[in-house]
Amino acid sequence: MKDDRRASIRLFFALWPQEHIRSALVQARAGGVDGARPTHPQDLHMTLVFIGDVDPDLLPCIETAGDDVALAAFELTLERVETWPRQRLLAAAPHDPPPALFNLVSQLQQNLLPCGIQPEPRRYRPHVTLARKAARKDPAPVSIPWPVQDFVLARSGVAGRGNGGGYQVLRSWRLD
């Protein structure tokens, strides 16, 4: 009997921060990770569309979904660090996300439909997970400007990487 789970790959589209933004995110979580499990610095990202476990043969179709995005670069600002008590996450989030961010998510979701990938039923909630198993913490203001000039397709569950991270960027796309 074939183990389909082992043959699949877990994918997602995301915004991948530049090094100076990554450093600011690591700094923003300082003091908020007592007893929490911090996200590896190389794994910090903002998920746009979680695709999930798929057959590797779907990869060309999924890449086409990224190819077909038509959107200009835009500015996103992360303005608060907050705890999501139910999920026990410490997250950095924008207060008022720009419409372009939702446009990008929507385009990717629509472009994935021909691949047989349906959008998640939950409302999109932009954030960067800074730590898991976080205790409740009052929201703290931050100001991390993020010029969004590209997005990536990444794979999760990548074990044995030298830098300790669990994600692998497979491809990136520049925004016009």
Disulfide bonds with the S-S distance in Angstrom:
Cys61-Cys115 2.04
